[in-house]
Amino acid sequence: MEEEVMQCGEENNVAEQQATRALLRKRFLETLLAMNNQKITFSMHDRINVTATFEVADIDILHFQVSNLETPIGVQPHALLRCSDVIACCFKTQTART
Amino acid sequence: MTASESGVPTLGGDEFRQQTPKEMIFFVHKLVEVESIDGKIHTGWVHTIDPVSKSIVLVQFSEDTSNECTVVMGHAVKTVRISSDATEHEDELERLFSRETKITFTK
C-alpha cells in the first residue's frame, strides 16, 4: 500500500516536471519565433560581435541559420552558426501595449 | 545552491545546468545577473530558461516600448545570481512573445 502511494507521488512529480518543462520550452520557442527575421547581434568568443538576420534554429539548439551575416571579412548572404561558438545573442523587441 | 555573502543564492554554471524544470521556473519573472564565460555580466528579467539548451532569455525594459532581449546560451553560463525577488514585470513578460494564433507543426 505504502509502495503504491509512493509510486503515485512519483508519477505526479514526473507529470508536474513535464508540465513545467513544456511551459519553459514553449516560452523559449515563442522567443525564437519572435527572433525570426530580426537583426540579431551575436557575441562570440574573443570579444567578436557579428550581426545577422535570424532565420531558424534546429531542435536541439545546436545551430542557428542566419542571413546577411556581417563579419569582419565581409557579408555572407547565408550562414550556419554553431551555437557552441555563440556566447549570447541580443535583439530589440517592442512591448505590445494593450 | 550556495548562499553568497549577501544571502542571495548564486549558482555556478554546472550547478545551473543540472537544475530540474521546477527549479528553473523559480528564476522566471525575476531580475537576475548572469555572468558568461567571457566575463560579461548580463542583467535582465528572466522570460524563460530553455530546458533543452539551458539558455536563459533575459529582457531589459526601457522607459519607452522598446526592450532589449538577450539570450545567453546555456553552455556559456558561468554564474547566475538573483538580484531581486520582485516580479514587477510579470504581466509584460507574459505578453511579450505570447501568441494568440495557433501554429500547426508538422511531424
N, CA and C atoms of all chains as a GROMACS GRO file, in nm:
protein
  615
    1MET      N    1   0.084  -0.120   0.000
    1MET     CA    2   0.000   0.000   0.000
    1MET      C    3   0.087   0.126   0.000
    2GLU      N    4   0.185   0.124   0.092
    2GLU     CA    5   0.276   0.239   0.101
    2GLU      C    6   0.351   0.260  -0.030
    3GLU      N    7   0.389   0.144  -0.087
    3GLU     CA    8   0.462   0.148  -0.213
    3GLU      C    9   0.378   0.214  -0.323
    4GLU      N   10   0.248   0.176  -0.323
    4GLU     CA   11   0.155   0.231  -0.421
    4GLU      C   12   0.145   0.383  -0.409
    5VAL      N   13   0.133   0.429  -0.284
    5VAL     CA   14   0.123   0.573  -0.258
    5VAL      C   15   0.249   0.644  -0.307
    6MET      N   16   0.364   0.581  -0.280
    6MET     CA   17   0.491   0.640  -0.322
    6MET      C   18   0.499   0.649  -0.475
    7GLN      N   19   0.455   0.540  -0.540
    7GLN     CA   20   0.457   0.537  -0.687
    7GLN      C   21   0.370   0.647  -0.744
    8CYS      N   22   0.251   0.664  -0.683
    8CYS     CA   23   0.156   0.765  -0.727
    8CYS      C   24   0.217   0.904  -0.712
    9GLY      N   25   0.286   0.924  -0.598
    9GLY     CA   26   0.353   1.052  -0.573
    9GLY      C   27   0.460   1.079  -0.676
   10GLU      N   28   0.536   0.977  -0.708
   10GLU     CA   29   0.642   0.991  -0.809
   10GLU      C   30   0.585   1.025  -0.946
   11GLU      N   31   0.473   0.956  -0.980
   11GLU     CA   32   0.410   0.983  -1.110
   11GLU      C   33   0.363   1.128  -1.118
   12ASN      N   34   0.302   1.175  -1.008
   12ASN     CA   35   0.257   1.314  -1.003
   12ASN      C   36   0.374   1.409  -1.022
   13ASN      N   37   0.484   1.374  -0.956
   13ASN     CA   38   0.604   1.457  -0.964
   13ASN      C   39   0.656   1.462  -1.107
   14VAL      N   40   0.659   1.346  -1.173
   14VAL     CA   41   0.706   1.338  -1.312
   14VAL      C   42   0.614   1.422  -1.401
   15ALA      N   43   0.482   1.408  -1.379
   15ALA     CA   44   0.386   1.484  -1.460
   15ALA      C   45   0.405   1.634  -1.440
   16GLU      N   46   0.428   1.674  -1.316
   16GLU     CA   47   0.449   1.817  -1.285
   16GLU      C   48   0.577   1.868  -1.351
   17GLN      N   49   0.684   1.787  -1.340
   17GLN     CA   50   0.811   1.826  -1.401
   17GLN      C   51   0.795   1.841  -1.552
   18GLN      N   52   0.719   1.749  -1.612
   18GLN     CA   53   0.700   1.753  -1.758
   18GLN      C   54   0.619   1.875  -1.798
   19ALA      N   55   0.516   1.908  -1.719
   19ALA     CA   56   0.432   2.024  -1.749
   19ALA      C   57   0.515   2.152  -1.740
   20THR      N   58   0.600   2.161  -1.638
   20THR     CA   59   0.685   2.278  -1.620
   20THR      C   60   0.786   2.289  -1.734
   21ARG      N   61   0.843   2.173  -1.769
   21ARG     CA   62   0.940   2.167  -1.880
   21ARG      C   63   0.874   2.214  -2.010
   22ALA      N   64   0.750   2.169  -2.033
   22ALA     CA   65   0.678   2.206  -2.154
   22ALA      C   66   0.652   2.357  -2.158
   23LEU      N   67   0.616   2.413  -2.043
   23LEU     CA   68   0.589   2.558  -2.035
   23LEU      C   69   0.715   2.639  -2.067
   24LEU      N   70   0.827   2.598  -2.004
   24LEU     CA   71   0.954   2.668  -2.026
   24LEU      C   72   0.995   2.659  -2.173
   25ARG      N   73   0.979   2.540  -2.231
   25ARG     CA   74   1.018   2.517  -2.371
   25ARG      C   75   0.930   2.597  -2.466
   26LYS      N   76   0.800   2.602  -2.436
   26LYS     CA   77   0.705   2.675  -2.520
   26LYS      C   78   0.744   2.823  -2.524
   27ARG      N   79   0.776   2.876  -2.407
   27ARG     CA   80   0.814   3.018  -2.399
   27ARG      C   81   0.944   3.043  -2.476
   28PHE      N   82   1.035   2.945  -2.474
   28PHE     CA   83   1.160   2.961  -2.547
   28PHE      C   84   1.134   2.957  -2.698
   29LEU      N   85   1.047   2.866  -2.740
   29LEU     CA   86   1.015   2.856  -2.883
   29LEU      C   87   0.945   2.983  -2.932
   30GLU      N   88   0.863   3.043  -2.846
   30GLU     CA   89   0.798   3.170  -2.880
   30GLU      C   90   0.902   3.280  -2.896
   31THR      N   91   1.006   3.274  -2.814
   31THR     CA   92   1.115   3.372  -2.826
   31THR      C   93   1.185   3.355  -2.960
   32LEU      N   94   1.210   3.228  -2.999
   32LEU     CA   95   1.276   3.202  -3.128
   32LEU      C   96   1.188   3.253  -3.244
   33LEU      N   97   1.056   3.237  -3.230
   33LEU     CA   98   0.965   3.288  -3.334
   33LEU      C   99   0.973   3.440  -3.340
   34ALA      N  100   0.985   3.502  -3.224
   34ALA     CA  101   0.995   3.649  -3.220
   34ALA      C  102   1.128   3.696  -3.280
   35MET      N  103   1.231   3.611  -3.272
   35MET     CA  104   1.363   3.646  -3.326
   35MET      C  105   1.367   3.636  -3.479
   36ASN      N  106   1.273   3.558  -3.535
   36ASN     CA  107   1.270   3.536  -3.679
   36ASN      C  108   1.266   3.667  -3.756
   37ASN      N  109   1.357   3.679  -3.854
   37ASN     CA  110   1.369   3.799  -3.939
   37ASN      C  111   1.410   3.925  -3.865
   38GLN      N  112   1.461   3.910  -3.744
   38GLN     CA  113   1.509   4.025  -3.667
   38GLN      C  114   1.660   4.036  -3.684
   39LYS      N  115   1.708   4.159  -3.669
   39LYS     CA  116   1.852   4.178  -3.673
   39LYS      C  117   1.908   4.144  -3.534
   40ILE      N  118   1.995   4.047  -3.529
   40ILE     CA  119   2.047   3.997  -3.402
   40ILE      C  120   2.196   4.023  -3.394
   41THR      N  121   2.243   4.064  -3.276
   41THR     CA  122   2.386   4.077  -3.255
   41THR      C  123   2.433   3.955  -3.177
   42PHE      N  124   2.528   3.883  -3.234
   42PHE     CA  125   2.581   3.763  -3.168
   42PHE      C  126   2.715   3.797  -3.103
   43SER      N  127   2.728   3.763  -2.976
   43SER     CA  128   2.858   3.778  -2.908
   43SER      C  129   2.926   3.642  -2.916
   44MET      N  130   3.045   3.642  -2.978
   44MET     CA  131   3.118   3.517  -2.995
   44MET      C  132   3.242   3.520  -2.906
   45HIS      N  133   3.320   3.415  -2.913
   45HIS     CA  134   3.445   3.410  -2.836
   45HIS      C  135   3.541   3.519  -2.886
   46ASP      N  136   3.641   3.552  -2.804
   46ASP     CA  137   3.742   3.653  -2.837
   46ASP      C  138   3.680   3.791  -2.862
   47ARG      N  139   3.572   3.820  -2.794
   47ARG     CA  140   3.505   3.951  -2.800
   47ARG      C  141   3.466   3.991  -2.943
   48ILE      N  142   3.432   3.894  -3.024
   48ILE     CA  143   3.388   3.924  -3.160
   48ILE      C  144   3.236   3.937  -3.160
   49ASN      N  145   3.188   4.049  -3.213
   49ASN     CA  146   3.043   4.068  -3.226
   49ASN      C  147   3.008   4.072  -3.373
   50VAL      N  148   2.910   3.992  -3.413
   50VAL     CA  149   2.864   3.994  -3.552
   50VAL      C  150   2.714   4.016  -3.553
   51THR      N  151   2.666   4.078  -3.659
   51THR     CA  152   2.520   4.095  -3.669
   51THR      C  153   2.469   4.017  -3.789
   52ALA      N  154   2.347   3.970  -3.777
   52ALA     CA  155   2.285   3.892  -3.885
   52ALA      C  156   2.135   3.892  -3.868
   53THR      N  157   2.066   3.854  -3.974
   53THR     CA  158   1.920   3.838  -3.965
   53THR      C  159   1.892   3.693  -3.928
   54PHE      N  160   1.818   3.674  -3.821
   54PHE     CA  161   1.792   3.539  -3.771
   54PHE      C  162   1.688   3.469  -3.858
   55GLU      N  163   1.717   3.345  -3.893
   55GLU     CA  164   1.620   3.267  -3.972
   55GLU      C  165   1.559   3.158  -3.884
   56VAL      N  166   1.633   3.052  -3.859
   56VAL     CA  167   1.581   2.941  -3.778
   56VAL      C  168   1.691   2.880  -3.690
   57ALA      N  169   1.645   2.802  -3.592
   57ALA     CA  170   1.738   2.724  -3.509
   57ALA      C  171   1.695   2.579  -3.521
   58ASP      N  172   1.787   2.486  -3.498
   58ASP     CA  173   1.745   2.346  -3.501
   58ASP      C  174   1.688   2.306  -3.365
   59ILE      N  175   1.628   2.189  -3.361
   59ILE     CA  176   1.550   2.146  -3.244
   59ILE      C  177   1.633   2.138  -3.115
   60ASP      N  178   1.759   2.100  -3.126
   60ASP     CA  179   1.845   2.088  -3.008
   60ASP      C  180   1.921   2.216  -2.977
   61ILE      N  181   1.894   2.321  -3.053
   61ILE     CA  182   1.966   2.450  -3.041
   61ILE      C  183   2.118   2.425  -3.053
   62LEU      N  184   2.155   2.359  -3.161
   62LEU     CA  185   2.297   2.336  -3.188
   62LEU      C  186   2.346   2.428  -3.299
   63HIS      N  187   2.254   2.469  -3.388
   63HIS     CA  188   2.290   2.558  -3.498
   63HIS      C  189   2.184   2.665  -3.517
   64PHE      N  190   2.229   2.784  -3.558
   64PHE     CA  191   2.138   2.891  -3.599
   64PHE      C  192   2.160   2.916  -3.747
   65GLN      N  193   2.050   2.922  -3.823
   65GLN     CA  194   2.067   2.962  -3.962
   65GLN      C  195   2.039   3.111  -3.970
   66VAL      N  196   2.133   3.186  -4.028
   66VAL     CA  197   2.118   3.331  -4.038
   66VAL      C  198   2.141   3.377  -4.181
   67SER      N  199   2.098   3.498  -4.211
   67SER     CA  200   2.127   3.557  -4.342
   67SER      C  201   2.191   3.694  -4.320
   68ASN      N  202   2.256   3.744  -4.424
   68ASN     CA  203   2.327   3.873  -4.419
   68ASN      C  204   2.419   3.884  -4.297
   69LEU      N  205   2.500   3.782  -4.278
   69LEU     CA  206   2.593   3.781  -4.165
   69LEU      C  207   2.708   3.879  -4.191
   70GLU      N  208   2.711   3.984  -4.108
   70GLU     CA  209   2.815   4.086  -4.126
   70GLU      C  210   2.935   4.049  -4.040
   71THR      N  211   3.040   4.001  -4.104
   71THR     CA  212   3.161   3.960  -4.032
   71THR      C  213   3.274   4.059  -4.063
   72PRO      N  214   3.383   4.054  -3.986
   72PRO     CA  215   3.495   4.145  -4.015
   72PRO      C  216   3.554   4.126  -4.156
   73ILE      N  217   3.531   4.008  -4.218
   73ILE     CA  218   3.587   3.986  -4.352
   73ILE      C  219   3.483   3.998  -4.463
   74GLY      N  220   3.367   4.048  -4.431
   74GLY     CA  221   3.266   4.068  -4.534
   74GLY      C  222   3.129   4.016  -4.495
   75VAL      N  223   3.036   4.035  -4.587
   75VAL     CA  224   2.898   3.994  -4.559
   75VAL      C  225   2.869   3.860  -4.626
   76GLN      N  226   2.819   3.766  -4.547
   76GLN     CA  227   2.781   3.634  -4.600
   76GLN      C  228   2.630   3.634  -4.620
   77PRO      N  229   2.580   3.605  -4.740
   77PRO     CA  230   2.435   3.608  -4.760
   77PRO      C  231   2.361   3.504  -4.676
   78HIS      N  232   2.420   3.385  -4.661
   78HIS     CA  233   2.357   3.282  -4.577
   78HIS      C  234   2.467   3.212  -4.498
   79ALA      N  235   2.437   3.181  -4.374
   79ALA     CA  236   2.539   3.114  -4.292
   79ALA      C  237   2.473   3.030  -4.184
   80LEU      N  238   2.549   2.931  -4.139
   80LEU     CA  239   2.503   2.845  -4.030
   80LEU      C  240   2.601   2.868  -3.914
   81LEU      N  241   2.549   2.915  -3.800
   81LEU     CA  242   2.636   2.940  -3.685
   81LEU      C  243   2.627   2.823  -3.590
   82ARG      N  244   2.742   2.778  -3.542
   82ARG     CA  245   2.741   2.673  -3.440
   82ARG      C  246   2.708   2.740  -3.307
   83CYS      N  247   2.609   2.690  -3.237
   83CYS     CA  248   2.569   2.753  -3.111
   83CYS      C  249   2.679   2.745  -3.006
   84SER      N  250   2.766   2.643  -3.019
   84SER     CA  251   2.875   2.632  -2.921
   84SER      C  252   2.976   2.746  -2.936
   85ASP      N  253   2.974   2.816  -3.050
   85ASP     CA  254   3.062   2.930  -3.070
   85ASP      C  255   2.998   3.061  -3.025
   86VAL      N  256   2.868   3.056  -3.000
   86VAL     CA  257   2.795   3.178  -2.962
   86VAL      C  258   2.786   3.184  -2.809
   87ILE      N  259   2.814   3.300  -2.753
   87ILE     CA  260   2.802   3.316  -2.607
   87ILE      C  261   2.665   3.374  -2.574
   88ALA      N  262   2.629   3.478  -2.646
   88ALA     CA  263   2.497   3.539  -2.622
   88ALA      C  264   2.448   3.604  -2.750
   89CYS      N  265   2.319   3.620  -2.763
   89CYS     CA  266   2.265   3.697  -2.875
   89CYS      C  267   2.163   3.796  -2.823
   90CYS      N  268   2.158   3.910  -2.889
   90CYS     CA  269   2.083   4.022  -2.838
   90CYS      C  270   1.998   4.083  -2.949
   91PHE      N  271   1.875   4.120  -2.919
   91PHE     CA  272   1.791   4.186  -3.019
   91PHE      C  273   1.691   4.278  -2.950
   92LYS      N  274   1.636   4.371  -3.030
   92LYS     CA  275   1.539   4.467  -2.976
   92LYS      C  276   1.399   4.413  -2.999
   93THR      N  277   1.314   4.442  -2.904
   93THR     CA  278   1.176   4.398  -2.917
   93THR      C  279   1.082   4.508  -2.865
   94GLN      N  280   0.960   4.502  -2.909
   94GLN     CA  281   0.862   4.605  -2.869
   94GLN      C  282   0.763   4.545  -2.770
   95THR      N  283   0.725   4.624  -2.670
   95THR     CA  284   0.621   4.579  -2.578
   95THR      C  285   0.487   4.608  -2.644
   96ALA      N  286   0.403   4.506  -2.647
   96ALA     CA  287   0.270   4.527  -2.704
   96ALA      C  288   0.185   4.600  -2.602
   97ARG      N  289   0.143   4.719  -2.638
   97ARG     CA  290   0.057   4.797  -2.546
   97ARG      C  291  -0.087   4.756  -2.566
   98THR      N  292  -0.154   4.724  -2.456
   98THR     CA  293  -0.294   4.683  -2.471
   98THR      C  294  -0.388   4.795  -2.429
   99MET      N  295   2.281   2.473  -0.415
   99MET     CA  296   2.271   2.620  -0.415
   99MET      C  297   2.352   2.676  -0.299
  100THR      N  298   2.441   2.766  -0.327
  100THR     CA  299   2.522   2.823  -0.220
  100THR      C  300   2.477   2.966  -0.193
  101ALA      N  301   2.478   3.003  -0.069
  101ALA     CA  302   2.438   3.140  -0.034
  101ALA      C  303   2.560   3.230  -0.037
  102SER      N  304   2.552   3.341  -0.107
  102SER     CA  305   2.663   3.435  -0.112
  102SER      C  306   2.660   3.518   0.016
  103GLU      N  307   2.755   3.610   0.028
  103GLU     CA  308   2.767   3.692   0.150
  103GLU      C  309   2.638   3.768   0.180
  104SER      N  310   2.574   3.818   0.076
  104SER     CA  311   2.453   3.898   0.096
  104SER      C  312   2.330   3.809   0.122
  105GLY      N  313   2.350   3.679   0.120
  105GLY     CA  314   2.238   3.590   0.145
  105GLY      C  315   2.160   3.557   0.018
  106VAL      N  316   2.206   3.613  -0.095
  106VAL     CA  317   2.137   3.587  -0.222
  106VAL      C  318   2.201   3.463  -0.286
  107PRO      N  319   2.122   3.365  -0.327
  107PRO     CA  320   2.182   3.245  -0.384
  107PRO      C  321   2.251   3.271  -0.518
  108THR      N  322   2.372   3.218  -0.531
  108THR     CA  323   2.444   3.226  -0.658
  108THR      C  324   2.469   3.085  -0.706
  109LEU      N  325   2.439   3.062  -0.831
  109LEU     CA  326   2.459   2.929  -0.887
  109LEU      C  327   2.577   2.929  -0.982
  110GLY      N  328   2.659   2.826  -0.974
  110GLY     CA  329   2.766   2.810  -1.071
  110GLY      C  330   2.709   2.753  -1.199
  111GLY      N  331   2.786   2.759  -1.308
  111GLY     CA  332   2.736   2.714  -1.437
  111GLY      C  333   2.688   2.570  -1.439
  112ASP      N  334   2.771   2.479  -1.386
  112ASP     CA  335   2.735   2.336  -1.389
  112ASP      C  336   2.613   2.310  -1.302
  113GLU      N  337   2.613   2.377  -1.185
  113GLU     CA  338   2.500   2.363  -1.093
  113GLU      C  339   2.372   2.411  -1.160
  114PHE      N  340   2.385   2.523  -1.234
  114PHE     CA  341   2.269   2.580  -1.302
  114PHE      C  342   2.215   2.485  -1.408
  115ARG      N  343   2.306   2.425  -1.485
  115ARG     CA  344   2.265   2.338  -1.595
  115ARG      C  345   2.203   2.207  -1.545
  116GLN      N  346   2.228   2.174  -1.418
  116GLN     CA  347   2.171   2.050  -1.363
  116GLN      C  348   2.035   2.071  -1.297
  117GLN      N  349   1.985   2.194  -1.301
  117GLN     CA  350   1.857   2.225  -1.237
  117GLN      C  351   1.742   2.149  -1.304
  118THR      N  352   1.646   2.109  -1.224
  118THR     CA  353   1.527   2.046  -1.278
  118THR      C  354   1.433   2.156  -1.327
  119PRO      N  355   1.337   2.123  -1.417
  119PRO     CA  356   1.246   2.227  -1.466
  119PRO      C  357   1.177   2.305  -1.354
  120LYS      N  358   1.141   2.235  -1.246
  120LYS     CA  359   1.072   2.303  -1.136
  120LYS      C  360   1.165   2.400  -1.063
  121GLU      N  361   1.293   2.369  -1.062
  121GLU     CA  362   1.390   2.462  -1.002
  121GLU      C  363   1.415   2.579  -1.096
  122MET      N  364   1.410   2.550  -1.229
  122MET     CA  365   1.434   2.654  -1.329
  122MET      C  366   1.323   2.759  -1.328
  123ILE      N  367   1.200   2.714  -1.308
  123ILE     CA  368   1.087   2.807  -1.314
  123ILE      C  369   1.092   2.905  -1.196
  124PHE      N  370   1.168   2.874  -1.096
  124PHE     CA  371   1.190   2.962  -0.981
  124PHE      C  372   1.254   3.094  -1.028
  125PHE      N  373   1.334   3.090  -1.136
  125PHE     CA  374   1.403   3.209  -1.186
  125PHE      C  375   1.313   3.297  -1.272
  126VAL      N  376   1.208   3.236  -1.329
  126VAL     CA  377   1.123   3.307  -1.425
  126VAL      C  378   1.055   3.427  -1.357
  127HIS      N  379   1.057   3.540  -1.430
  127HIS     CA  380   1.000   3.670  -1.386
  127HIS      C  381   1.089   3.744  -1.287
  128LYS      N  382   1.202   3.687  -1.251
  128LYS     CA  383   1.290   3.753  -1.153
  128LYS      C  384   1.404   3.827  -1.223
  129LEU      N  385   1.457   3.927  -1.154
  129LEU     CA  386   1.571   4.003  -1.207
  129LEU      C  387   1.698   3.929  -1.170
  130VAL      N  388   1.775   3.891  -1.272
  130VAL     CA  389   1.897   3.814  -1.245
  130VAL      C  390   2.020   3.878  -1.311
  131GLU      N  391   2.134   3.838  -1.259
  131GLU     CA  392   2.263   3.877  -1.317
  131GLU      C  393   2.328   3.748  -1.364
  132VAL      N  394   2.355   3.740  -1.493
  132VAL     CA  395   2.418   3.620  -1.548
  132VAL      C  396   2.558   3.657  -1.595
  133GLU      N  397   2.657   3.587  -1.544
  133GLU     CA  398   2.794   3.609  -1.591
  133GLU      C  399   2.823   3.502  -1.695
  134SER      N  400   2.867   3.546  -1.813
  134SER     CA  401   2.900   3.448  -1.917
  134SER      C  402   3.050   3.418  -1.913
  135ILE      N  403   3.091   3.316  -1.987
  135ILE     CA  404   3.230   3.269  -1.979
  135ILE      C  405   3.331   3.373  -2.027
  136ASP      N  406   3.284   3.477  -2.102
  136ASP     CA  407   3.375   3.583  -2.144
  136ASP      C  408   3.386   3.693  -2.038
  137GLY      N  409   3.324   3.672  -1.922
  137GLY     CA  410   3.334   3.767  -1.812
  137GLY      C  411   3.229   3.878  -1.816
  138LYS      N  412   3.147   3.879  -1.918
  138LYS     CA  413   3.044   3.982  -1.932
  138LYS      C  414   2.928   3.952  -1.837
  139ILE      N  415   2.871   4.060  -1.779
  139ILE     CA  416   2.755   4.042  -1.691
  139ILE      C  417   2.630   4.084  -1.769
  140HIS      N  418   2.535   3.996  -1.777
  140HIS     CA  419   2.408   4.026  -1.845
  140HIS      C  420   2.301   4.037  -1.737
  141THR      N  421   2.235   4.152  -1.733
  141THR     CA  422   2.130   4.172  -1.633
  141THR      C  423   1.996   4.182  -1.703
  142GLY      N  424   1.895   4.124  -1.646
  142GLY     CA  425   1.762   4.136  -1.705
  142GLY      C  426   1.660   4.049  -1.633
  143TRP      N  427   1.536   4.067  -1.675
  143TRP     CA  428   1.426   3.990  -1.617
  143TRP      C  429   1.414   3.859  -1.695
  144VAL      N  430   1.406   3.748  -1.625
  144VAL     CA  431   1.404   3.617  -1.693
  144VAL      C  432   1.267   3.593  -1.756
  145HIS      N  433   1.268   3.570  -1.887
  145HIS     CA  434   1.144   3.534  -1.955
  145HIS      C  435   1.126   3.383  -1.950
  146THR      N  436   1.231   3.312  -1.979
  146THR     CA  437   1.229   3.167  -1.970
  146THR      C  438   1.371   3.110  -1.970
  147ILE      N  439   1.382   2.985  -1.935
  147ILE     CA  440   1.509   2.911  -1.948
  147ILE      C  441   1.476   2.787  -2.030
  148ASP      N  442   1.545   2.771  -2.142
  148ASP     CA  443   1.517   2.656  -2.228
  148ASP      C  444   1.563   2.528  -2.157
  149PRO      N  445   1.470   2.434  -2.133
  149PRO     CA  446   1.512   2.311  -2.063
  149PRO      C  447   1.604   2.223  -2.145
  150VAL      N  448   1.611   2.244  -2.277
  150VAL     CA  449   1.697   2.161  -2.363
  150VAL      C  450   1.839   2.216  -2.364
  151SER      N  451   1.854   2.343  -2.406
  151SER     CA  452   1.988   2.400  -2.417
  151SER      C  453   2.029   2.478  -2.293
  152LYS      N  454   1.939   2.494  -2.198
  152LYS     CA  455   1.959   2.569  -2.072
  152LYS      C  456   1.990   2.717  -2.098
  153SER      N  457   1.952   2.766  -2.217
  153SER     CA  458   1.973   2.907  -2.249
  153SER      C  459   1.875   2.994  -2.171
  154ILE      N  460   1.925   3.109  -2.125
  154ILE     CA  461   1.841   3.198  -2.045
  154ILE      C  462   1.796   3.315  -2.133
  155VAL      N  463   1.667   3.343  -2.136
  155VAL     CA  464   1.616   3.459  -2.211
  155VAL      C  465   1.593   3.572  -2.111
  156LEU      N  466   1.672   3.680  -2.127
  156LEU     CA  467   1.661   3.795  -2.037
  156LEU      C  468   1.601   3.912  -2.113
  157VAL      N  469   1.518   3.990  -2.045
  157VAL     CA  470   1.460   4.109  -2.108
  157VAL      C  471   1.493   4.229  -2.022
  158GLN      N  472   1.539   4.336  -2.090
  158GLN     CA  473   1.563   4.462  -2.020
  158GLN      C  474   1.458   4.561  -2.066
  159PHE      N  475   1.377   4.607  -1.974
  159PHE     CA  476   1.269   4.700  -2.010
  159PHE      C  477   1.321   4.843  -2.004
  160SER      N  478   1.279   4.923  -2.102
  160SER     CA  479   1.317   5.064  -2.100
  160SER      C  480   1.192   5.150  -2.084
  161GLU      N  481   1.213   5.280  -2.071
  161GLU     CA  482   1.102   5.372  -2.047
  161GLU      C  483   0.999   5.368  -2.160
  162ASP      N  484   1.050   5.370  -2.286
  162ASP     CA  485   0.957   5.364  -2.400
  162ASP      C  486   0.920   5.215  -2.423
  163THR      N  487   0.860   5.186  -2.536
  163THR     CA  488   0.812   5.050  -2.559
  163THR      C  489   0.918   4.955  -2.612
  164SER      N  490   1.038   5.009  -2.645
  164SER     CA  491   1.140   4.920  -2.700
  164SER      C  492   1.219   4.855  -2.586
  165ASN      N  493   1.235   4.725  -2.595
  165ASN     CA  494   1.307   4.650  -2.492
  165ASN      C  495   1.422   4.576  -2.557
  166GLU      N  496   1.519   4.539  -2.474
  166GLU     CA  497   1.630   4.464  -2.528
  166GLU      C  498   1.622   4.322  -2.473
  167CYS      N  499   1.632   4.227  -2.563
  167CYS     CA  500   1.622   4.088  -2.523
  167CYS      C  501   1.757   4.019  -2.547
  168THR      N  502   1.807   3.952  -2.447
  168THR     CA  503   1.936   3.882  -2.459
  168THR      C  504   1.916   3.734  -2.430
  169VAL      N  505   1.969   3.651  -2.518
  169VAL     CA  506   1.966   3.506  -2.495
  169VAL      C  507   2.109   3.464  -2.462
  170VAL      N  508   2.131   3.422  -2.339
  170VAL     CA  509   2.264   3.374  -2.301
  170VAL      C  510   2.261   3.223  -2.318
  171MET      N  511   2.348   3.172  -2.404
  171MET     CA  512   2.348   3.028  -2.433
  171MET      C  513   2.386   2.948  -2.307
  172GLY      N  514   2.320   2.835  -2.290
  172GLY     CA  515   2.339   2.755  -2.169
  172GLY      C  516   2.483   2.716  -2.141
  173HIS      N  517   2.556   2.680  -2.249
  173HIS     CA  518   2.695   2.634  -2.228
  173HIS      C  519   2.787   2.746  -2.184
  174ALA      N  520   2.743   2.873  -2.210
  174ALA     CA  521   2.828   2.988  -2.181
  174ALA      C  522   2.798   3.054  -2.046
  175VAL      N  523   2.708   2.992  -1.969
  175VAL     CA  524   2.672   3.048  -1.838
  175VAL      C  525   2.780   3.011  -1.735
  176LYS      N  526   2.834   3.116  -1.668
  176LYS     CA  527   2.935   3.091  -1.566
  176LYS      C  528   2.871   3.095  -1.427
  177THR      N  529   2.799   3.202  -1.399
  177THR     CA  530   2.725   3.210  -1.273
  177THR      C  531   2.590   3.276  -1.296
  178VAL      N  532   2.494   3.244  -1.212
  178VAL     CA  533   2.362   3.307  -1.215
  178VAL      C  534   2.329   3.353  -1.074
  179ARG      N  535   2.288   3.479  -1.062
  179ARG     CA  536   2.254   3.532  -0.929
  179ARG      C  537   2.123   3.608  -0.939
  180ILE      N  538   2.033   3.583  -0.848
  180ILE     CA  539   1.906   3.657  -0.847
  180ILE      C  540   1.930   3.791  -0.778
  181SER      N  541   1.905   3.901  -0.852
  181SER     CA  542   1.925   4.036  -0.796
  181SER      C  543   1.805   4.080  -0.717
  182SER      N  544   1.687   4.041  -0.765
  182SER     CA  545   1.566   4.087  -0.697
  182SER      C  546   1.459   3.980  -0.708
  183ASP      N  547   1.390   3.958  -0.599
  183ASP     CA  548   1.280   3.860  -0.598
  183ASP      C  549   1.151   3.922  -0.649
  184ALA      N  550   1.153   4.055  -0.671
  184ALA     CA  551   1.032   4.124  -0.716
  184ALA      C  552   0.993   4.074  -0.854
  185THR      N  553   0.866   4.063  -0.881
  185THR     CA  554   0.820   4.016  -1.012
  185THR      C  555   0.733   4.125  -1.076
  186GLU      N  556   0.785   4.251  -1.071
  186GLU     CA  557   0.704   4.365  -1.116
  186GLU      C  558   0.676   4.367  -1.266
  187HIS      N  559   0.756   4.298  -1.347
  187HIS     CA  560   0.732   4.299  -1.491
  187HIS      C  561   0.663   4.171  -1.538
  188GLU      N  562   0.602   4.099  -1.447
  188GLU     CA  563   0.543   3.970  -1.480
  188GLU      C  564   0.444   3.978  -1.596
  189ASP      N  565   0.351   4.076  -1.589
  189ASP     CA  566   0.248   4.089  -1.693
  189ASP      C  567   0.311   4.117  -1.829
  190GLU      N  568   0.409   4.210  -1.829
  190GLU     CA  569   0.476   4.245  -1.956
  190GLU      C  570   0.550   4.125  -2.013
  191LEU      N  571   0.616   4.049  -1.926
  191LEU     CA  572   0.690   3.930  -1.971
  191LEU      C  573   0.595   3.826  -2.029
  192GLU      N  574   0.479   3.812  -1.967
  192GLU     CA  575   0.380   3.715  -2.016
  192GLU      C  576   0.329   3.754  -2.154
  193ARG      N  577   0.312   3.886  -2.174
  193ARG     CA  578   0.256   3.936  -2.301
  193ARG      C  579   0.358   3.943  -2.412
  194LEU      N  580   0.485   3.955  -2.374
  194LEU     CA  581   0.591   3.990  -2.468
  194LEU      C  582   0.594   3.907  -2.596
  195PHE      N  583   0.604   3.776  -2.585
  195PHE     CA  584   0.615   3.692  -2.705
  195PHE      C  585   0.498   3.598  -2.722
  196SER      N  586   0.400   3.606  -2.632
  196SER     CA  587   0.291   3.508  -2.638
  196SER      C  588   0.210   3.528  -2.765
  197ARG      N  589   0.166   3.417  -2.820
  197ARG     CA  590   0.096   3.421  -2.948
  197ARG      C  591  -0.045   3.370  -2.932
  198GLU      N  592  -0.136   3.448  -2.985
  198GLU     CA  593  -0.277   3.408  -2.978
  198GLU      C  594  -0.307   3.306  -3.088
  199THR      N  595  -0.241   3.326  -3.203
  199THR     CA  596  -0.270   3.242  -3.318
  199THR      C  597  -0.217   3.101  -3.295
  200LYS      N  598  -0.288   3.004  -3.346
  200LYS     CA  599  -0.244   2.866  -3.333
  200LYS      C  600  -0.147   2.833  -3.445
  201ILE      N  601  -0.040   2.770  -3.410
  201ILE     CA  602   0.059   2.731  -3.511
  201ILE      C  603   0.054   2.580  -3.524
  202THR      N  604   0.046   2.532  -3.647
  202THR     CA  605   0.043   2.388  -3.667
  202THR      C  606   0.183   2.340  -3.704
  203PHE      N  607   0.233   2.248  -3.627
  203PHE     CA  608   0.364   2.191  -3.656
  203PHE      C  609   0.346   2.057  -3.726
  204THR      N  610   0.424   2.032  -3.827
  204THR     CA  611   0.416   1.903  -3.896
  204THR      C  612   0.510   1.804  -3.829
  205LYS      N  613   0.481   1.676  -3.844
  205LYS     CA  614   0.564   1.574  -3.780
  205LYS      C  615   0.694   1.555  -3.853
   0.00000   0.00000   0.00000
